[in-house]
């Protein structure tokens, strides 16, 4: 079982700065944040980034290293305090479920968030063909994808259950 990640929120402050929301905290979302900071946008905007996953941005190219002993921190991109240090509100485990362009807000399971500017850095989603699969002992299906750290945890758990 992997421990719950630490979510780093910037201090809650009332600001007159325009609100910039970044949807996606993968490799591209993280690079976008680095570029925004490099250009000083974090001084002009109140930036919030939403990541569907519970882990901060990590290097998906080296996911295989996770099976050979690397952990989420070893694969993580940038310093652990990058967002907090630059006043960016990092919302891990908070997926954006809808966008209302006219009302200029996004919805998550935790509420509505207004924006002045919106960046979508959502990455990809694996297509899994609707092929019938045998059910597992717990009633689930034995179909696994290899895209996220959570996917790799499920693969590891499935492999360990085969050893029992």
Secondary structure, DSSP 8 states (H G I E B T S, - for coil): ----------------SEEEEEE--SHHHHHHHHHHHHTTHHHHEEEEEEESSSS--B-GGGTHHHHTT--HHHHB-S-TTHHHHTT-EEEET--EEEEETTTTEEEETTEEEE-SEEEE--------------B-TTS-B-----SSHHHHHHHHHHHHHHH-
